Amino acid sequence: MRFSRYISPIDQPTLMEETMIVVTEKTATEADINAVSARIQELGMKSHIIRGTERTVIVAVGDERKIKVESFENRQGVSEVLP
C-alpha cells in the first residue's frame, strides 16, 4: 500500500501578490487604456481600471515576477508607472 504525503498549507510555496499602478496621460484614448489593461491580463494578472475626471489609473495585481515596469513605461498614453 502506498501513502501519499500530506502537504500542509505551511509547506506549500505561496506566490507574492504585488501591485503596479499605471497612470495615463490626460490625452490617453480608450484604445490606449484598453491596450494597457489587455497586456496586464496577458501576463496573467488582474487589471482594475479607475477612471478619474482627467486621468485614468490602471492597477495590476498579481505575481510580482511577471511585472516588468519597463514594458509599460513606453506605452502610448502612459504618463507614469509606479511599481
C-alpha positions as a Python dict, from the first residue, in 0.01 Angstrom:
ca = {
    (1, 'M'): (0, 0, 0),
    (2, 'R'): (133, 345, -92),
    (3, 'F'): (76, 651, 114),
    (4, 'S'): (94, 997, -29),
    (5, 'R'): (247, 1264, 187),
    (6, 'Y'): (10, 1529, 316),
    (7, 'I'): (138, 1876, 241),
    (8, 'S'): (11, 2133, 484),
    (9, 'P'): (-54, 2490, 370),
    (10, 'I'): (260, 2594, 559),
    (11, 'D'): (474, 2365, 339),
    (12, 'Q'): (328, 2492, 13),
    (13, 'P'): (503, 2774, -167),
    (14, 'T'): (300, 3089, -197),
    (15, 'L'): (305, 3350, -468),
    (16, 'M'): (353, 3703, -354),
    (17, 'E'): (92, 3931, -496),
    (18, 'E'): (220, 4271, -584),
    (19, 'T'): (64, 4573, -742),
    (20, 'M'): (176, 4807, -1013),
    (21, 'I'): (-1, 5133, -1086),
    (22, 'V'): (-13, 5280, -1435),
    (23, 'V'): (-119, 5645, -1459),
    (24, 'T'): (-235, 5759, -1801),
    (25, 'E'): (-178, 6091, -1971),
    (26, 'K'): (-468, 6333, -1999),
    (27, 'T'): (-472, 6263, -2373),
    (28, 'A'): (-489, 5882, -2341),
    (29, 'T'): (-756, 5731, -2559),
    (30, 'E'): (-987, 5445, -2471),
    (31, 'A'): (-777, 5228, -2703),
    (32, 'D'): (-459, 5320, -2508),
    (33, 'I'): (-624, 5229, -2178),
    (34, 'N'): (-762, 4902, -2315),
    (35, 'A'): (-421, 4809, -2459),
    (36, 'V'): (-252, 4851, -2120),
    (37, 'S'): (-529, 4655, -1947),
    (38, 'A'): (-509, 4377, -2206),
    (39, 'R'): (-130, 4349, -2165),
    (40, 'I'): (-169, 4318, -1789),
    (41, 'Q'): (-419, 4037, -1838),
    (42, 'E'): (-194, 3866, -2095),
    (43, 'L'): (70, 3846, -1821),
    (44, 'G'): (-178, 3658, -1605),
    (45, 'M'): (-255, 3943, -1369),
    (46, 'K'): (-579, 4115, -1279),
    (47, 'S'): (-642, 4460, -1417),
    (48, 'H'): (-852, 4720, -1236),
    (49, 'I'): (-936, 5045, -1416),
    (50, 'I'): (-1013, 5354, -1210),
    (51, 'R'): (-1142, 5645, -1415),
    (52, 'G'): (-1093, 5999, -1292),
    (53, 'T'): (-1206, 6329, -1437),
    (54, 'E'): (-871, 6398, -1605),
    (55, 'R'): (-672, 6075, -1588),
    (56, 'T'): (-723, 5703, -1559),
    (57, 'V'): (-534, 5475, -1326),
    (58, 'I'): (-486, 5109, -1411),
    (59, 'V'): (-388, 4881, -1125),
    (60, 'A'): (-222, 4547, -1197),
    (61, 'V'): (-244, 4285, -923),
    (62, 'G'): (-68, 3952, -945),
    (63, 'D'): (255, 3758, -938),
    (64, 'E'): (535, 4010, -890),
    (65, 'R'): (770, 3812, -1113),
    (66, 'K'): (552, 3889, -1415),
    (67, 'I'): (557, 4264, -1363),
    (68, 'K'): (807, 4445, -1583),
    (69, 'V'): (777, 4817, -1533),
    (70, 'E'): (985, 4891, -1842),
    (71, 'S'): (733, 4722, -2069),
    (72, 'F'): (466, 4970, -1959),
    (73, 'E'): (667, 5292, -1931),
    (74, 'N'): (694, 5348, -2305),
    (75, 'R'): (338, 5257, -2400),
    (76, 'Q'): (129, 5517, -2573),
    (77, 'G'): (-91, 5711, -2333),
    (78, 'V'): (111, 5621, -2023),
    (79, 'S'): (233, 5907, -1806),
    (80, 'E'): (383, 5721, -1510),
    (81, 'V'): (433, 5369, -1377),
    (82, 'L'): (461, 5305, -1005),
    (83, 'P'): (587, 4959, -908),
}
